[in-house]
Amino acid sequence: MQASNEQLGLKAANDIPARLAYWDKNEVCRFANAAYLEWFGKTQEDIVNKTSIKELLGPLYEKNLPSIREVLKGKSQHFESKTVGVNGEETYSKTTYTPDIHNGIVNGFTALITDITDYKHLEILLGKSEKRFRDILLSAPEAGVIFNSSGKIQLVNQKTEDIFGFSKSEMVGKEIAFLIPDEGGTEIKIQIDKYFDAVATDPLDKNLKLYGKRKNGEKFRVEVSLSQTQSEDGILVMAAIRDITERVKMETELAESYKRNSIFIQQAPNAIAMFDKQMRYMAASQQWIEDYGLQGKEIIGQSHYDIFPEIGEEWKQKHQRCLKGEINKCAEAPFDRADGSRQWIAWDVRPWYVSEDNIGGLLMYTADVTAIKEKEQEKQRIEEILEKTNTIARIGTWEMNLNQGKILWSRITREIHEAADDFEPDLATGINFYKEGKTRDLISKAVSEAIEKGIPFDLELELVTAKGNTVWVRSIGQSAFVNGKCQRVYGIFQDISSIKNAEIDLNRANEELKVILNSDSVSIIGTDTSGLITHFNCGAEKMLQYSGSEMIGKESPASIHVSEEVAKLGEELSTQLGQQITGFDIFVECAKNKAFNTREWTYIRKDGSKLIVLLVITPLKNPQGEIYGFLGIGTDISERVESQQKLKEAKESLEVLTEKLTSQNTQLANFAHIASHNLRAPVSNLNALLQFYTSSEDAEMKNAIMSNFEKVSQHLTTTLDTLVDTLKIQDEGSKNMEIMHFEDILDKTKEILVAHIMESKVKITADFSKAPKITFNRVFLESIFLNLVGNAIKYRSPERLPTIEILTEISFNRLVLTITDNGLGIDLKKHSKNLFGLHKTFHKHAEAKGIGLFLTKNHVEAMGGAITVRSEVGKGTTFIVKF
């Protein structure tokens, strides 16, 4: 252990930064550490046990010889020395010789040499700085007082005399309380005492706001800063004293101003906030708090950028320019918040001033114009829809300005007249377009009465176009009076040629259908869904010998059938369909899933006689596709054995007739629904008439056309039907409101889409904890979920397993639903304007119809909500629904 300690001691001695060596009593080196060897540029082999101190020191030996002799006598030696290097640089060292005495005999000594160059330089600088300090103090622009450790004044400058009114001789030697009375002097004395007690390791820079006392007894506000200085007499403390009377007064006034401004801002009816130069909140109005959802948050003293981290560098630069004097205004601009919502903001940002040229911070006035902007956008969308609707429905506008004597026609109005785009009509030429005679007289009279008496008009008239074609038009007009004088007459103008002709054809078709329904050549029996007879035509009366009054509302078709045939068919259907078929369902089960069903039956007349009929059963459906009854058309085929060919022809003829009757009956049902809607009826009939007159050549052909009336009409009016359904949504959206849980709606959506979910292996996650339920129209909400979740599955990416995340939350007092997928995404730069348009598709998908998002948007907006989308191609899509 002893040898180990000696080794550690030698290592420690070798590693210290000071130069250390041991010389024996013969002045021969026995040990030198690394720093000592490096200083002299030697190695252990060069000097240890070989070199004497005289050989090593050379010329310096004689200078050190007195100290060497004294230490070898057993006396420790301490001295400082200066060395000038070859580059002229001065270095300073402190040398200590310590004798090695053992049993009273000096065996040698250790030489410890420490570099004190930095310390000596500092000592020299302190000497120089003391003089400079005194010079600076005496010429300083503010009062300067130097104290010693007892707190007595040692030195004052001219500014001190000016401020306090005392002469130097009156102040030097006095306690600090002489200038700073009461508690102020005590506070400074405490600071000085603490400083000297702590041996002054840190400068004193505390700013003390106290009261000073002038020679005339006046007290005034001062700010005192303490610092230390080194002098030949030791450490002194200097007090820099500033008269802050005016500054305190200004600060007080400014604080009162801030207080008044804060109260004004807080109570302002508008959204206003006040910031300092570091964009920290100083005050904010209640409207500001509400507009930006800051209720319950402590924002005073907080950075605006911490409250709204989404604020970008561009806005920060604007704020900095405003802090330099600019004013920034804007009537409206979009601002996307961190939660994904978009606000439209109007603002006025300008600096506020502490004094004329001193900016204290910014004032911001903002107004949330989101609701106004959304209404403008909604108005624009409605106008676009109306423009498209007017184009489809061929509705134009016109105006007659009586002061200027001009008539203005819209594009559609000119097209109806088949006039050139640059055609400018006057009153006479406009009237002359109408067919001469009764039509022209009617419009002339109507216009005159509108001008003279303000009577509006709504007329259906014949018009001869510029190309000589005759068309039917509907002209609606009304007048505008100022001070009892008509200034203008204006209105709308619609081409109703197709409608008028459709009415004629439809009336004719209706009459034909009535004739067919009451024909005595075939039996036509109508029932409701339970089998109760609702119609019994002349043919049925003649064929079966019953009167309509005996059957309608009283009997079922089963009363005229052979029970054995009915039972046999029931057994066959039960076996075929795998379920028990009984009662009236035996007759109509096959027809429920088809347009019609044909079968031979045996009818029993009232007198008990029988006949064979070919019975065609057709389901009657409303426009929603729901069955509300059945129509059975029976033809007596008892004599068909006469000729197989005749039987075949009769059968074909009957099937044709049956199909025709079915089509006409369905047409009537659809027409009844169409006629109940102001917008759908004109367009449907317009398209039908256009198709009739484009294709028909003779009466027989017209009959054939009428048999396909529903298919043609349905094909041509599909787009407009969707628009009308949208209008219906607007009317009925607020009805049938109920409280629903989102979880239940999602479960139903999964049940409907279960096959697609299994096929795609989609992972659907949902979090409704923040907003679990909503009061809404159930049909609308189910449609919204079905369309958005269905689209997410339909347009999934083939490169990864599909995921759908559904979330509800409350944001800015509104319930927000987000549905996010990782699918194909949508190119919003290309498709954003048409994203929710009718028949707009964005992917080549076989099932894409362009209706789902259109209807979803209308469902949301019908209930006062809004829908937006974020998407990136190849990454996915997020739909945000704000209820």
Secondary structure, DSSP 8 states (H G I E B T S, - for coil): -HHHHHHHHHHHHHHSSSEEEEEETTSBEEEE-HHHHHHHT--HHHHTTT-BHHHHHTTHHHHHHHHHHHHTTT--EEEEEEEE-TTS-EEEEEEEEEEEEETTEEEEEEEEEEE-HHHHHHHHHHHHHHHHHHHHHHH-SSEEEEE-TT-BEEEE-HHHHHHH---HHHHTTSBGGGTS-HHHHHHHHHHHHHHHHTTS-S----EEEEEEE-TTS-EEEEEEEEEEEEETTEEEEEEEEEE-HHHHHHHHHHHHHHHHHHHHHHH-SSEEEEEETT-BEEEE-HHHHHHTT-TT---BTSBHHHH-TT--HHHHHHHHHHTTT--EEEEEEEEE-TTS-EEEEEEEEEEEEEETTEEEEEEEEEEE-HHHHHHHHHHHHHHHHHHHHHHHHTEEEEEEETTTTEEEE-HHHHHHHT--TT----HHHHHHTB-TTHHHHHHHHHHHHHHHH---EEEEEEEE-TTS-EEEEEEEEEEEEETTEEEEEEEEEEE-HHHHHHHHHHHHHHHHHHHHHT-SSSEEEEE-TT--EEEE-HHHHHHH---HHHHTTT--GGGGB-HHHHHHHHHHHHHHHTS---TTHHHHHHHHTSS-EEEEEEEE-TTS-EEEEEEEEEEEE-TTS-EEEEEEEEEE-TTGGG-HHHHHHHHHHHHHHHHHHHHHHHHHHHHHHHHTSTTHHHHHHHHHHHHHHHH--SHHHHHHHHHTHHHHHHHHTHHHHHHHHHHHHHHHTTSSEEEEEHHHHHHHHHHHTHHHHHHHT-EEEEE-SSS-EEEEEHHHHHHHHHHHHHHHHHT--TTS--EEEEEEEEETTEEEEEEEE-SS---HHHHGGGTTSTT---S--TT--S-HHHHHHHHHHHTT-EEEEEEETTTEEEEEEE-
